[in-house]
Amino acid sequence: MEHLKLNQIIWQVVAMIPEGKVATYGQIARICGYPGHARYVGTTLKQLPDDSDLPWHRVINAKGEIAFPVGSDGYQRQRKLLENEGVQFKQNKIKLLDYRWE
C-alpha cells in the first residue's frame, strides 16, 4: 500500500478517538489493518505539522505511557492536553482499563 494512503487511514482513525480516551500505537495499526506497524503510526504522527488539529496526543504506548521522555517539552505538552480532557496519571502512567478507546 502506498504510504500516503496508509497515512490518511491513520489520520482518520486518530481523528475518531474521543476526548478523554486514549489508544495505543499498536491499536491504531490494527484498526488500520496493519498489525505490527505501531512504529509506523508513531512516525506518521511525529510528522504532523505543529498547527494540526488532529488529536495526536490521545495516542500512547502499550504500557499506558507517553512515548516522549518524561520531563521533555513533548511529554509535558501531551500530558497537559490529556489532563485537560480528564485523563488521570498515576506515576506517569494511564490506566488503559479506564481510558482505552474501544
Secondary structure, DSSP 8 states (H G I E B T S, - for coil): --HHHHHHHHHHHHHHS-TT-BEEHHHHHHHTT-TT-HHHHHHHHHTS-TT--S-GGGEE-TTS--SS-TTSHHHHHHHHHHHHTT--EETTEE-HHHHB--
